[in-house]
Every structure is written in structure tokens, then in C-alpha cells.
């Protein structure tokens, strides 16, 4: 520091005035401090994707409102790239009866509701024969919430990714009975490759809930003689629910 500048600051100090601020030397001049390059600044690391267990735990803790937001936003498998919209389910959210099919078809993908079209009309007629109707003590869902392209069968990885959504629906609805509609739904829920014929007429369990198996309505439209077998399955389901104290 120069003598003249030192004397000035000493006088200011005696007067109780802080020393004057001085601008830093410009970059490239004596005394200038080099600023670190922008690339040297630390950047926050991206959040790692949740593990399968973490994702399932998060879904299984969701409320109805959270689940209804999470399913349309789901990108866990490749089906989100080809769907028009997701199909969570429809009906009474405190129903005793939970009907589970395979996956949305073209009309379901377009309308956002399971079992519409001719198969849906047949299902409604089957329910009416039991004294039931869609939305009244009945909830209808699918194993998959997105349509597989070309209505192909679901792949194991797709059903595994979507399983927590159905499990949470069961936890929220708390049905007294599940009816698996069709081979794919039955084999997926029961983790079995057994035939419909061998699974019918018995009480199974999924997520702790009694489950009975019957034919898919779309199959019945192509195989009319099996309608009588489907009716027998529904009567068996009603008898099973009655034995549990339900209606």
C-alpha cells in the first residue's frame, strides 16, 4: 500500500469510518483472481430410478386419487408408446365383486373403459342374470392397464410392471371375491399355465382374496356352446360369495 493511501485510511480509522471499498483489479491485470471455468462447477447428480421394490412399495401406498394420476403417467413398460390412453377400471370402488380381464382392446383403448363393445354387452348380460350390474357392487378391471399392439397376449415383463396397480386396486376396493375372466387373466393371477378347464369349479386365491375362474366374454361370442359353462361358473361364484357372508 502506498504511504499516501495508508495515511488516508489511518485518518478514516481514527474518525470511526471504515476503509473505502476498492474495485477488484480487472481480469488479466495484477491482483486479479482467476474465476473457475464453468465446466469446473459441480453439477447435481441425477436421481437414480427407483428399484422394482421401491416402485411397488410406493404404488401400494397410494390413495385412489394418487393411483388415478399415476396410471396415466406410467412409462414402466413399452406399452405407453402405443396406447391411446390407459384403462384403470370402472365401477363401485367398494364393491364385493371384482372382475378381472386380460387387457384393453381397441375400443377400450379409445374410450378408456374396460369391456365395451359386444364383449362388454355380453358381460353386462351375464351380470344381470346374477342380479348385478356394472358399477353397483361390481368393479371391472384388467391385468394390464394399456392395450398391447394388435391385441396380442401380454408379455411377462408387462404384467410384472403392471401388477402393483391391480394389487393396489384390490387393497383399496377390498373385494370379497375376484372373478378371473379368461385364460390369460387366470394364468397371470394364479401364476399358472393350467387350462381354463382345469381351473374352473374351484376356489383359488389372489392377494388373499378368493378367486374363481370363468371364460372371457369375447371367447364366448366365438364359442356359444360354452355359455352354459360360464353360467355355471357364475352360479358357483355367487354361491362362493354367499358362503363368505356376502351378497
Residue, then its C-alpha position, 0 to 999 in steps of 0.5 A: x500500500x502506498x504511504x499516501x493511501x495508508x495515511x488516508x485510511x489511518x485518518x478514516x480509522x481514527x474518525x470511526x469510518x471504515x476503509x473505502x471499498x476498492x474495485x477488484x483489479x480487472x481480469x488479466x491485470x495484477x491482483x486479479x483472481x482467476x474465476x473457475x471455468x464453468x465446466x469446473x462447477x459441480x453439477x447435481x447428480x441425477x436421481x437414480x430410478x427407483x428399484x422394482x421394490x421401491x416402485x411397488x412399495x410406493x404404488x401400494x401406498x397410494x390413495x385412489x386419487x394418487x393411483x388415478x394420476x399415476x396410471x396415466x403417467x406410467x412409462x414402466x413398460x413399452x406399452x405407453x408408446x402405443x396406447x391411446x390412453x390407459x384403462x384403470x377400471x370402472x365401477x363401485x370402488x367398494x364393491x364385493x365383486x371384482x372382475x378381472x380381464x386380460x387387457x384393453x382392446x381397441x375400443x377400450x383403448x379409445x374410450x378408456x373403459x374396460x369391456x365395451x363393445x359386444x364383449x362388454x354387452x355380453x358381460x353386462x348380460x351375464x351380470x344381470x342374470x346374477x342380479x348385478x350390474x356394472x358399477x353397483x357392487x361390481x368393479x371391472x378391471x384388467x391385468x394390464x392397464x394399456x392395450x398391447x399392439x394388435x391385441x396380442x397376449x401380454x408379455x411377462x415383463x408387462x404384467x410384472x410392471x403392471x401388477x402393483x396397480x391391480x394389487x393396489x386396486x384390490x387393497x383399496x376396493x377390498x373385494x370379497x371375491x375376484x372373478x378371473x375372466x379368461x385364460x390369460x387373466x387366470x394364468x397371470x393371477x394364479x401364476x399358472x399355465x393350467x387350462x381354463x378347464x382345469x381351473x374352473x369349479x374351484x376356489x383359488x386365491x389372489x392377494x388373499x382374496x378368493x378367486x374363481x375362474x370363468x371364460x372371457x366374454x369375447x371367447x364366448x361370442x366365438x364359442x356359444x356352446x360354452x355359455x352354459x359353462x360360464x353360467x355355471x361358473x357364475x352360479x358357483x361364484x355367487x354361491x362362493x360369495x354367499x358362503x363368505x357372508x356376502x351378497 
